[in-house]
Amino acid sequence: MKLFLLPPIYPVTAAFILGIFAAREQFAVFAVLSAILILLSAPTVKAGVIYAIVFVMGFLNLSMRAIPRSSYPPGAVTVSGEVRLFPKKDSFALKTEKGNVLVWHGGGEKLEGARKSLPQAGDIVTVEGLFSGLEEKKNSFSTDWKRINEAQGVCGRIFAKKIEMRGHPSGFKKFVVGLRAAADKSIGKYFDSDSAAYVRGFLWGEKSGLEKDIIKNFRRAGLMHLLAVSGLHIGLFTAIAAVFLSFFMGRGNALLASVPLAFMYSLLCGATPSSVRAAVMFSIMAVGLRTGRRGALGSSLFAAALFMLILNPLWLFTAAFRLSYLAAAGIIFISPPLFRIFKKIMPSFIAAPLAVGIACQIIIIPVLNETFYEFSLLTPLMNLVVIPIAALLVFALFSFFCAAAVSSWAAGVFASAASLFIFLIDKLLRVTVLVPNAMTGWGHLNILTYGAYYALLFALLSKRKRIMAAAFLFFAAALLWQMNDRGVFRLYVPAFGSGDCCFFTSSGKWYQIGVASDIAGNMAPEYDQFIKYHGIKKIEGCFILSSSIYHIGSFKQLMEKDLVRKFYLRIGVRRTNEFENLLYEGRGRGLFRDLSAPLEENGFKLYLSGEALIIERSPRKIIYAFGEKTAPGHCDVFIGDVYEFCKHWIIPQFEDKEVIIRLGRKVIREDWMRK
């Protein structure tokens, strides 16, 4: 039953992707999705069988591939290997006989012998240091660095104490490394240090030289894609190359000759997913144009994705791969209809970039929201203003390198032009600091909601009323399910704050116990991640029950966030210096309430029983013990060192991962690692 007239590469790539997901996630779910895809898109039974075989190939491509595992024992090690493309400011990837490892050296300042020159790509080195394997993430909201490193073939980390040089690259690798080194030398010669950091960011996607505030400005403006080599960079580079080569050969041949140059540029950038995607797409289109087969951009995009996933299916689970392909898909499929709408009410030179910016934002919002827990509202407007300047910057940089080989005067002129464009972009980025609420987010959503969102986009593009109606119903059902799930009574004991911080919520109302301090009295860095991940805008109340440094140390930092409406203080807290500081910082703000009488609000009943806080929401009961004098009786969840009869007993200090308890009809300890 063929409902959609699609190029064969579309369902083939989709089936392959579903097969990869089936090997890593829930097989039954993605097998069903694959069956639906086959029913809707296969024109014949034979085609359906082919799509099913492709699904199995995707499944086997990942399931039979060896996932990088820790191959060295934890502790002191000495390993030798080759430095991979391209080292960062404080680390590099090392290819060893037992797999790839990430070597941290902190810039080389603390290495034995105080090395002034660090290894470059292709160098053969011996590293002495401490090895540690990849760790599973400890919180549901934490970045999964284990999965990210696995996608890059990394099996562990070495914190280097000593690095010895054994050899240098040769052959083609030596040429690539030398070319990159020569380019970096020219950048250092013609640009000041601040501008040079920008240039390396735009040209190579190297962000380690940029200050944290600048990175934050790029993120606030929604322009991080400028620091990831992609279609803009590859397109301008190959266009310049094709125009130059056309003086010596025909246009078609010049276009074909630009293909290896596109891959060369990708190698110079470290062969990142976005640069490889752009190079593969360009090569497919160039060959098509030269042979007279003007293939669609969409087919090139899907073919590029299929090619990359055959090489490394683990790329599918990285944010860089998803953002790169989804952004390109937004430009190809969503921006044209938006442009046709916008050009009716504004000039075409404004409508085109605005349509591209909005199209990209629409299609990548789910990935941004799930990866960074927030996204910028300024992206379409900033793209409209900054992208033309960025295009001129990239053109000036490529012209600079061409001129540097011929004339230092001409190179200086193009370097000055590039510095001017960098200055303009920097000033525009700094303006975003003045915009309130530039970043927003919905918090973590389940996979059904994201699936319904993309189904709705697909339905709108199909322009079929029945499909759009079905997609709207699916999307509405997913939202209702999401809202119902967020209304459930849950307890969160995250793996930060030394066990003195936990959260409970129901019907969208959040409460907090403790202020998430570390032993130095600073707020745990994971706190902000937790807040963004759950989309928390306000915490109704924070309970201060103890004078422990872990319990109150970061009170001032929490108060400055303007996140908590009220702080409930237990009468009888020992008056330590930290507690006196807490009272001093909060004076005159009307934030404090005495927790002496039972408190009832938002469906909760909260009161003290000895040295325990009782949290009741009929028919469930949680006890948080902050001392040994507790006699609260039966409960569903008990948090503390002293044992009480209950269904779930949690000692936070002994938990190695975040604990989430769902208190509905049944009390369930959720396995967030499997979600």
C-alpha positions as CSV (number, residue, x, y, z in Angstrom):
1,M,0.0,0.0,0.0
2,K,2.1,2.9,-1.3
3,L,0.7,6.2,0.2
4,F,3.8,8.4,-0.4
5,L,5.7,8.9,-3.7
6,L,9.2,9.0,-2.3
7,P,12.6,8.5,-3.9
8,P,13.8,5.0,-3.0
9,I,16.8,6.4,-1.0
10,Y,14.4,7.9,1.5
11,P,12.8,4.7,2.8
12,V,16.1,2.7,2.4
13,T,18.0,5.2,4.7
14,A,15.0,5.4,7.1
15,A,14.9,1.6,7.4
16,F,18.6,1.4,8.0
17,I,18.4,4.0,10.7
18,L,15.5,2.2,12.4
19,G,17.6,-1.0,12.3
20,I,20.4,0.8,14.1
21,F,18.0,2.1,16.8
22,A,16.5,-1.4,17.2
23,A,20.0,-2.8,18.0
24,R,20.6,-0.1,20.7
25,E,17.2,0.7,22.1
26,Q,13.9,-1.2,22.2
27,F,13.8,-3.7,19.3
28,A,10.1,-4.3,19.3
29,V,9.2,-0.6,19.0
30,F,11.5,0.1,16.1
31,A,10.6,-3.1,14.4
32,V,7.0,-2.0,14.4
33,L,7.9,1.4,13.1
34,S,9.9,-0.2,10.3
35,A,6.9,-2.4,9.4
36,I,4.7,0.8,9.2
37,L,7.3,2.5,7.0
38,I,7.4,-0.5,4.6
39,L,3.6,-0.6,4.4
40,L,3.3,3.1,3.7
41,S,6.2,3.5,1.2
42,A,6.9,0.2,-0.5
43,P,5.4,0.3,-4.1
44,T,5.7,-3.5,-4.5
45,V,6.2,-6.6,-2.4
46,K,9.7,-6.9,-3.8
47,A,10.5,-3.4,-2.6
48,G,9.0,-4.2,0.8
49,V,11.3,-7.2,1.1
50,I,14.3,-5.1,0.2
51,Y,13.4,-2.5,2.8
52,A,13.1,-5.2,5.4
53,I,16.5,-6.6,4.5
54,V,18.0,-3.1,4.8
55,F,16.4,-2.9,8.3
56,V,18.1,-6.1,9.3
57,M,21.4,-4.8,7.8
58,G,21.2,-1.7,10.0
59,F,20.5,-3.9,13.0
60,L,23.5,-6.2,12.3
61,N,25.7,-3.2,11.4
62,L,25.6,-2.0,15.0
63,S,24.9,-5.2,16.9
64,M,27.9,-7.0,15.3
65,R,30.2,-4.0,15.7
66,A,32.5,-4.1,18.6
67,I,31.6,-1.3,21.0
68,P,34.8,0.2,22.5
69,R,35.5,-1.3,25.9
70,S,38.0,-0.5,28.6
71,S,41.0,-2.5,27.6
72,Y,43.6,-1.3,30.2
73,P,43.4,-2.0,33.9
74,P,42.5,1.1,36.0
75,G,45.6,2.8,37.5
76,A,49.1,3.5,36.3
77,V,49.8,2.6,32.7
78,T,52.3,3.2,30.0
79,V,51.0,3.1,26.4
80,S,52.3,3.9,23.0
81,G,50.3,4.9,19.9
82,E,49.6,7.5,17.2
83,V,47.9,10.9,17.8
84,R,44.7,11.1,15.9
85,L,43.4,14.2,14.0
86,F,43.4,16.8,15.5
87,P,44.7,17.5,19.1
88,K,42.7,19.9,21.3
89,K,44.2,22.6,23.6
90,D,44.3,20.3,26.6
91,S,43.8,16.8,25.2
92,F,44.3,14.5,22.2
93,A,43.0,11.1,21.1
94,L,45.6,8.3,21.0
95,K,45.2,5.3,18.7
96,T,46.8,2.3,20.5
97,E,46.9,-1.5,19.9
98,K,44.0,-2.0,22.3
99,G,41.8,0.8,21.1
100,N,41.6,4.6,21.2
101,V,42.1,6.5,24.5
102,L,41.7,10.1,25.3
103,V,44.8,11.7,26.8
104,W,44.4,14.7,29.1
105,H,47.5,16.8,29.7
106,G,46.0,20.2,30.7
107,G,48.1,22.1,28.2
108,G,51.4,20.4,29.2
109,E,52.1,22.6,32.2
110,K,52.1,19.8,34.8
111,L,53.8,17.2,32.7
112,E,57.2,15.9,33.8
113,G,59.9,17.8,32.0
114,A,57.4,20.7,31.4
115,R,57.2,20.1,27.7
116,K,56.9,23.3,25.7
117,S,55.8,21.5,22.5
118,L,52.9,19.0,22.7
119,P,52.3,16.2,20.2
120,Q,50.7,17.0,16.9
121,A,48.4,14.8,14.7
122,G,50.1,11.7,13.4
123,D,53.0,11.8,16.0
124,I,54.0,8.5,17.6
125,V,54.2,9.0,21.4
126,T,54.5,7.0,24.6
127,V,52.3,8.2,27.5
128,E,52.7,7.5,31.2
129,G,49.7,8.3,33.4
130,L,46.6,7.1,35.2
131,F,44.0,5.2,33.2
132,S,40.3,5.2,33.9
133,G,37.5,3.5,31.9
134,L,34.4,5.2,30.6
135,E,31.9,5.7,33.4
136,E,28.1,5.4,33.2
137,K,26.3,8.6,33.8
138,K,25.1,8.9,37.4
139,N,22.0,11.1,36.8
140,S,19.2,10.9,34.3
141,F,19.9,14.5,33.3
142,S,23.7,14.2,33.0
143,T,25.5,14.3,29.6
144,D,26.2,10.7,28.5
145,W,29.9,11.1,27.9
146,K,30.3,7.3,27.7
147,R,28.1,7.1,24.7
148,I,29.7,10.2,23.1
149,N,33.2,8.7,23.5
150,E,32.1,5.3,22.2
151,A,30.8,6.9,19.0
152,Q,34.4,8.2,18.5
153,G,35.9,4.8,19.3
154,V,37.3,5.9,22.6
155,C,37.5,3.3,25.3
156,G,38.9,5.3,28.2
157,R,41.0,8.2,29.5
158,I,44.6,8.7,30.6
159,F,45.6,11.6,32.8
160,A,49.1,12.0,31.5
161,K,52.1,12.5,33.8
162,K,54.8,12.1,31.0
163,I,54.7,12.2,27.2
164,E,57.7,11.1,25.1
165,M,57.9,11.6,21.4
166,R,58.8,8.5,19.3
167,G,58.2,9.5,15.7
168,H,56.4,11.8,13.3
169,P,53.8,11.3,10.6
170,S,54.8,10.4,7.0
171,G,53.1,10.2,3.6
172,F,49.7,11.8,3.0
173,K,49.1,12.2,6.7
174,K,52.2,14.3,7.0
175,F,51.0,16.4,4.1
176,V,47.6,17.1,5.8
177,V,49.2,17.8,9.2
178,G,51.8,20.1,7.6
179,L,49.1,22.0,5.7
180,R,47.1,22.5,8.9
181,A,50.2,23.6,10.8
182,A,51.1,26.1,8.0
183,A,47.6,27.5,8.1
184,D,47.7,27.9,11.9
185,K,51.1,29.6,11.6
186,S,49.7,32.1,9.1
187,I,46.7,32.7,11.4
188,G,49.1,33.4,14.3
189,K,51.2,35.8,12.2
190,Y,48.4,38.0,10.8
191,F,45.8,37.9,13.6
192,D,45.9,39.0,17.2
193,S,45.3,36.3,19.8
194,D,41.5,37.0,20.3
195,S,40.8,37.2,16.6
196,A,42.9,34.1,16.0
197,A,40.7,32.1,18.4
198,Y,37.7,33.3,16.4
199,V,39.3,32.3,13.1
200,R,40.2,28.8,14.3
201,G,36.6,28.4,15.5
202,F,35.1,29.5,12.2
203,L,37.7,27.7,10.1
204,W,38.3,24.4,11.9
205,G,35.5,24.3,14.4
206,E,38.1,24.5,17.2
207,K,36.4,26.0,20.2
208,S,39.0,25.4,22.9
209,G,40.7,28.7,22.3
210,L,37.5,30.8,22.8
211,E,36.6,32.1,26.2
212,K,33.6,30.6,28.0
213,D,31.6,33.9,27.8
214,I,32.0,34.0,24.0
215,I,30.8,30.4,23.8
216,K,27.9,31.3,26.0
217,N,27.1,34.3,23.7
218,F,27.1,32.0,20.6
219,R,24.7,29.6,22.4
220,R,22.5,32.4,23.6
221,A,22.3,33.7,20.0
222,G,21.6,30.2,18.6
223,L,24.7,30.5,16.4
224,M,26.8,27.5,17.6
225,H,26.5,26.0,14.1
226,L,29.0,28.7,12.9
227,L,31.6,27.0,15.1
228,A,30.9,23.6,13.5
229,V,32.3,23.2,9.9
230,S,29.3,22.4,7.8
231,G,27.6,23.3,4.5
232,L,28.3,27.0,4.7
233,H,32.0,26.4,5.0
234,I,32.3,23.5,2.5
235,G,30.0,25.3,0.1
236,L,32.0,28.5,0.0
237,F,35.3,26.7,-0.1
238,T,34.3,24.5,-3.0
239,A,32.7,27.5,-4.8
240,I,35.9,29.5,-4.6
241,A,37.9,26.4,-5.7
242,A,35.6,25.7,-8.6
243,V,35.7,29.3,-9.9
244,F,39.5,29.3,-9.7
245,L,39.8,25.9,-11.5
246,S,37.3,26.9,-14.2
247,F,40.0,29.3,-15.6
248,F,42.0,26.2,-16.5
249,M,39.3,23.6,-17.4
250,G,35.6,23.4,-18.1
251,R,33.0,24.2,-15.4
252,G,32.0,20.5,-15.1
253,N,35.5,19.3,-14.7
254,A,36.3,22.1,-12.3
255,L,33.3,21.0,-10.2
256,L,34.5,17.4,-10.1
257,A,38.1,18.6,-9.3
258,S,36.6,20.4,-6.2
259,V,35.3,17.1,-4.8
260,P,38.7,15.9,-3.4
261,L,39.3,19.4,-2.1
262,A,36.0,19.2,-0.1
263,F,37.2,16.0,1.6
264,M,40.6,17.6,2.1
265,Y,39.0,20.5,4.0
266,S,37.0,18.0,6.0
267,L,40.2,16.2,7.0
268,L,41.8,19.5,8.0
269,C,38.9,20.0,10.4
270,G,39.3,16.5,11.9
271,A,36.7,14.8,9.7
272,T,33.8,15.9,12.0
273,P,30.3,14.5,11.2
274,S,29.0,17.9,9.9
275,S,32.0,18.4,7.6
276,V,31.9,14.8,6.3
277,R,28.1,15.2,5.7
278,A,28.7,18.4,3.7
279,A,31.6,16.9,1.7
280,V,29.6,13.8,0.8
281,M,26.5,15.8,-0.2
282,F,28.7,18.0,-2.4
283,S,30.4,15.1,-4.1
284,I,27.1,13.4,-4.9
285,M,25.6,16.6,-6.3
286,A,28.8,17.4,-8.3
287,V,28.9,14.0,-9.9
288,G,25.2,14.3,-10.7
289,L,25.6,17.7,-12.3
290,R,28.6,16.6,-14.3
291,T,26.9,13.5,-15.7
292,G,23.7,15.4,-16.4
293,R,21.7,13.7,-13.6
294,R,20.6,16.7,-11.5
295,G,19.7,14.7,-8.3
296,A,17.6,16.4,-5.7
297,L,19.2,17.8,-2.6
298,G,17.0,15.5,-0.5
299,S,18.4,12.4,-2.1
300,S,21.9,13.7,-1.6
301,L,21.2,14.3,2.1
302,F,19.8,10.8,2.6
303,A,22.6,9.2,0.6
304,A,25.2,11.0,2.7
305,A,23.5,9.9,5.9
306,L,23.4,6.2,4.7
307,F,27.1,6.3,3.7
308,M,28.2,7.7,7.0
309,L,26.1,5.3,9.1
310,I,27.5,2.3,7.2
311,L,31.0,3.5,8.1
312,N,30.1,4.2,11.8
313,P,26.5,3.6,13.0
314,L,27.4,5.0,16.4
315,W,27.4,8.5,14.9
316,L,23.6,8.3,15.0
317,F,23.7,8.6,18.7
318,T,25.7,11.9,18.8
319,A,24.2,15.3,18.9
320,A,26.6,16.6,16.2
321,F,25.3,14.1,13.6
322,R,21.6,14.7,14.4
323,L,21.9,18.4,14.4
324,S,23.9,18.5,11.2
325,Y,21.4,16.3,9.2
326,L,18.3,17.7,10.7
327,A,19.4,21.3,10.0
328,A,20.1,20.4,6.4
329,A,16.7,18.6,6.1
330,G,15.0,21.8,7.5
331,I,16.7,23.9,4.8
332,I,15.9,21.4,2.0
333,F,12.3,20.5,2.9
334,I,10.8,23.2,5.2
335,S,12.4,26.5,4.1
336,P,10.9,26.5,0.5
337,P,7.3,26.6,1.6
338,L,8.1,29.1,4.3
339,F,9.9,31.3,1.7
340,R,6.8,31.2,-0.6
341,I,4.8,32.5,2.4
342,F,7.2,35.1,3.5
343,K,8.0,36.6,0.1
344,K,4.3,37.7,-0.1
345,I,4.8,40.1,2.8
346,M,8.5,41.0,2.6
347,P,11.4,41.4,0.1
348,S,12.9,38.2,-1.1
349,F,16.4,39.0,0.2
350,I,14.9,39.1,3.7
351,A,12.4,36.2,3.2
352,A,15.0,33.7,2.1
353,P,17.4,33.8,5.1
354,L,14.5,34.2,7.5
355,A,12.8,31.1,6.1
356,V,16.1,29.2,6.4
357,G,16.6,30.3,10.0
358,I,13.1,29.4,11.1
359,A,13.1,26.1,9.2
360,C,16.3,25.0,10.9
361,Q,15.0,26.0,14.3
362,I,11.7,24.2,13.8
363,I,13.3,20.9,13.0
364,I,16.2,20.8,15.4
365,I,14.3,22.1,18.5
366,P,13.7,18.6,19.9
367,V,17.4,17.7,19.7
368,L,18.5,21.0,21.3
369,N,15.9,20.7,24.0
370,E,16.9,17.1,24.8
371,T,20.7,17.7,24.5
372,F,21.2,21.1,26.1
373,Y,17.8,21.3,27.9
374,E,17.2,24.8,26.3
375,F,17.3,26.6,23.0
376,S,17.6,30.2,21.8
377,L,14.5,32.3,20.8
378,L,16.8,34.7,18.9
379,T,18.1,32.2,16.3
380,P,16.0,33.2,13.3
381,L,16.7,36.9,13.8
382,M,20.4,36.4,14.6
383,N,20.8,34.2,11.5
384,L,19.2,36.9,9.4
385,V,21.8,39.4,10.6
386,V,24.9,37.4,11.3
387,I,24.9,34.7,8.5
388,P,25.7,37.2,5.7
389,I,28.6,38.6,7.8
390,A,29.8,35.1,8.5
391,A,29.7,34.2,4.8
392,L,31.8,37.2,4.1
393,L,34.2,36.2,6.9
394,V,34.6,32.7,5.5
395,F,35.2,34.1,2.0
396,A,37.8,36.5,3.4
397,L,39.6,33.7,5.3
398,F,39.8,31.4,2.3
399,S,41.0,34.4,0.2
400,F,43.5,35.2,2.9
401,F,45.1,31.7,2.7
402,C,45.3,31.9,-1.1
403,A,46.9,35.3,-0.9
404,A,49.3,34.3,1.8
405,A,51.1,31.9,-0.6
406,V,51.6,34.8,-3.1
407,S,51.8,38.2,-1.3
408,S,52.1,39.1,2.3
409,W,50.5,42.5,1.5
410,A,47.4,40.9,0.0
411,A,47.2,38.5,2.9
412,G,47.3,41.5,5.3
413,V,44.4,43.1,3.4
414,F,42.2,40.0,3.6
415,A,43.2,39.5,7.3
416,S,42.2,43.0,8.1
417,A,38.8,42.4,6.3
418,A,38.3,39.2,8.3
419,S,39.2,41.0,11.6
420,L,36.5,43.6,10.8
421,F,33.9,40.9,10.2
422,I,34.9,39.2,13.5
423,F,34.6,42.5,15.3
424,L,31.1,43.0,13.9
425,I,30.0,39.4,14.9
426,D,31.5,39.8,18.4
427,K,29.5,43.1,19.0
428,L,26.3,41.5,17.7
429,L,26.8,38.5,20.0
430,R,27.4,40.8,23.0
431,V,24.1,42.6,22.4
432,T,22.3,39.3,23.2
433,V,23.3,39.7,26.8
434,L,20.9,42.6,27.1
435,V,17.9,40.4,25.9
436,P,16.0,38.9,28.8
437,N,14.8,35.3,28.6
438,A,16.7,34.7,25.3
439,M,17.0,31.0,26.3
440,T,14.0,28.8,27.0
441,G,13.3,25.1,27.2
442,W,10.5,22.6,27.9
443,G,12.4,20.1,30.0
444,H,12.8,16.5,29.2
445,L,10.1,15.0,27.0
446,N,9.4,11.3,26.3
447,I,10.3,9.8,22.9
448,L,6.6,9.5,22.0
449,T,6.2,13.3,22.2
450,Y,9.2,13.9,19.9
451,G,8.0,11.2,17.5
452,A,4.6,12.9,17.4
453,Y,6.2,16.3,16.7
454,Y,8.1,15.0,13.7
455,A,5.1,13.1,12.5
456,L,3.2,16.4,12.5
457,L,5.9,18.1,10.5
458,F,5.9,15.3,8.0
459,A,2.1,15.5,7.7
460,L,2.1,19.2,7.1
461,L,4.7,18.8,4.3
462,S,2.5,16.0,2.8
463,K,-0.5,18.4,2.5
464,R,-2.9,15.5,2.9
465,K,-5.8,16.3,5.1
466,R,-6.4,12.9,6.5
467,I,-2.7,12.4,7.3
468,M,-2.6,15.9,8.9
469,A,-5.7,15.1,11.0
470,A,-4.3,11.8,12.2
471,A,-0.9,13.5,13.0
472,F,-2.7,16.3,15.0
473,L,-4.6,13.6,17.0
474,F,-1.4,11.7,17.6
475,F,0.4,14.9,18.7
476,A,-2.5,15.9,21.0
477,A,-2.5,12.4,22.6
478,A,1.3,12.5,23.1
479,L,1.0,15.9,24.8
480,L,-1.8,14.7,27.1
481,W,0.3,11.6,28.1
482,Q,3.3,13.9,28.7
483,M,1.2,16.2,30.9
484,N,-0.3,13.3,32.8
485,D,3.2,11.9,33.4
486,R,4.5,15.2,34.8
487,G,1.6,15.4,37.2
488,V,2.6,12.1,38.9
489,F,3.9,12.2,42.5
490,R,7.7,11.6,42.3
491,L,10.7,11.7,44.5
492,Y,14.1,12.5,43.1
493,V,17.3,11.9,45.0
494,P,20.0,13.0,42.5
495,A,23.7,12.0,42.8
496,F,24.9,15.3,43.9
497,G,24.8,17.4,47.1
498,S,26.2,14.6,49.2
499,G,22.8,13.1,49.9
500,D,21.6,16.3,51.6
501,C,19.5,17.4,48.6
502,C,16.3,15.9,47.2
503,F,13.2,17.0,45.3
504,F,9.6,16.0,45.2
505,T,6.9,17.0,42.8
506,S,3.3,16.5,41.8
507,S,1.0,18.3,39.4
508,G,3.8,20.5,38.2
509,K,4.7,21.9,41.6
510,W,8.2,21.3,42.9
511,Y,9.8,21.3,46.3
512,Q,13.4,20.9,47.4
513,I,15.1,19.8,50.6
514,G,18.6,21.2,51.2
515,V,20.5,23.5,48.8
516,A,22.8,21.1,47.0
517,S,26.1,22.2,48.5
518,D,29.5,20.4,48.3
519,I,32.0,20.2,51.1
520,A,33.4,23.7,50.3
521,G,29.9,25.3,50.5
522,N,29.6,25.7,46.7
523,M,26.5,24.7,44.7
524,A,26.9,21.4,42.9
525,P,27.4,22.1,39.2
526,E,24.8,19.5,38.3
527,Y,22.0,21.5,40.0
528,D,21.4,23.8,37.0
529,Q,21.3,20.7,34.7
530,F,18.6,19.2,36.9
531,I,16.5,22.3,36.8
532,K,16.8,22.7,33.1
533,Y,16.2,19.0,32.4
534,H,12.9,19.0,34.2
535,G,11.9,22.4,32.9
536,I,11.5,23.8,36.4
537,K,10.6,27.5,36.3
538,K,9.9,28.0,40.1
539,I,10.4,25.9,43.2
540,E,7.5,26.4,45.6
541,G,9.5,25.8,48.7
542,C,13.0,24.8,50.0
543,F,13.2,23.2,53.4
544,I,16.2,24.0,55.6
545,L,16.3,21.3,58.3
546,S,19.9,21.1,59.4
547,S,23.0,23.4,59.9
548,S,25.2,20.9,58.0
549,I,27.5,22.6,55.4
550,Y,26.1,20.2,52.8
551,H,22.5,21.3,53.7
552,I,22.9,25.1,53.7
553,G,26.4,26.0,52.3
554,S,25.3,27.3,48.9
555,F,22.2,29.1,50.2
556,K,23.4,32.5,48.8
557,Q,23.9,31.0,45.3
558,L,20.5,29.4,45.4
559,M,18.9,32.7,46.5
560,E,20.6,34.6,43.7
561,K,19.0,32.4,41.1
562,D,15.6,33.7,42.2
563,L,14.2,30.3,41.7
564,V,12.7,29.5,45.2
565,R,9.5,31.2,46.3
566,K,9.9,30.4,50.0
567,F,12.4,28.9,52.4
568,Y,11.0,26.9,55.3
569,L,13.3,26.9,58.4
570,R,13.0,24.3,61.1
571,I,12.7,25.8,64.6
572,G,15.7,24.6,66.6
573,V,18.4,24.4,63.9
574,R,21.8,24.8,65.6
575,R,23.0,28.4,65.2
576,T,26.3,27.8,63.4
577,N,28.2,30.5,61.5
578,E,26.8,29.1,58.2
579,F,23.3,29.3,59.5
580,E,23.8,32.8,60.8
581,N,25.1,33.8,57.3
582,L,22.0,32.2,55.8
583,L,19.7,34.4,58.0
584,Y,21.9,37.5,57.2
585,E,21.7,37.0,53.4
586,G,18.0,36.5,53.4
587,R,17.1,39.4,55.7
588,G,14.4,41.7,54.5
589,R,13.4,39.6,51.5
590,G,10.3,37.9,53.0
591,L,11.6,34.5,51.9
592,F,11.6,32.7,55.3
593,R,8.8,30.8,56.9
594,D,8.9,28.9,60.2
595,L,8.3,25.2,59.8
596,S,6.6,24.7,63.2
597,A,3.0,24.0,62.4
598,P,1.8,21.5,59.7
599,L,1.8,23.0,56.2
600,E,-0.8,22.1,53.6
601,E,-0.5,23.4,50.0
602,N,-0.7,22.1,46.4
603,G,-2.1,18.8,47.7
604,F,0.8,18.1,50.0
605,K,0.8,17.9,53.8
606,L,4.2,18.6,55.3
607,Y,5.1,18.4,59.0
608,L,7.8,17.5,61.4
609,S,8.0,14.4,63.5
610,G,11.0,14.4,65.8
611,E,14.0,14.8,63.5
612,A,12.2,13.9,60.3
613,L,10.1,15.8,57.7
614,I,6.9,14.0,56.7
615,I,5.7,14.5,53.2
616,E,2.2,13.2,52.6
617,R,0.1,13.2,49.4
618,S,-2.8,10.8,49.9
619,P,-2.4,7.9,50.0
620,R,1.4,8.1,49.8
621,K,3.9,9.0,52.5
622,I,7.7,10.0,52.3
623,I,9.9,10.5,55.3
624,Y,13.1,12.5,55.1
625,A,15.2,11.9,58.3
626,F,17.9,14.5,59.2
627,G,18.7,13.0,62.7
628,E,18.3,9.8,64.7
629,K,15.1,10.7,66.7
630,T,12.5,9.6,64.2
631,A,9.4,7.6,65.0
632,P,7.0,8.3,62.2
633,G,5.6,4.8,61.7
634,H,4.8,3.2,58.4
635,C,5.7,4.9,55.1
636,D,6.3,4.2,51.4
637,V,9.8,5.8,51.2
638,F,12.3,6.5,53.9
639,I,15.4,8.7,53.3
640,G,18.1,8.6,55.9
641,D,20.5,6.4,57.9
642,V,18.0,5.3,60.5
643,Y,15.9,2.4,59.4
644,E,12.1,2.6,59.6
645,F,9.6,0.1,58.3
646,C,8.9,1.1,54.7
647,K,8.7,-0.1,51.1
648,H,11.8,1.7,49.9
649,W,14.7,2.6,52.1
650,I,17.2,5.1,50.6
651,I,20.6,6.0,52.1
652,P,21.7,8.7,49.6
653,Q,25.4,8.4,50.5
654,F,25.4,4.7,49.5
655,E,23.6,5.2,46.1
656,D,25.9,5.4,43.2
657,K,23.2,6.7,40.8
658,E,20.2,9.0,41.0
659,V,17.1,7.5,42.6
660,I,13.7,8.2,41.2
661,I,10.6,6.9,43.0
662,R,7.2,7.1,41.4
663,L,4.4,7.1,44.0
664,G,1.2,6.4,42.1
665,R,-1.2,3.4,42.4
666,K,2.0,1.5,42.9
667,V,5.3,2.7,44.4
668,I,8.0,2.0,41.8
669,R,11.7,2.7,41.7
670,E,12.1,3.9,38.1
671,D,14.9,2.5,36.0
672,W,15.9,5.6,34.2
673,M,18.9,4.0,32.6
674,R,16.6,1.9,30.4
675,K,14.5,4.9,29.2
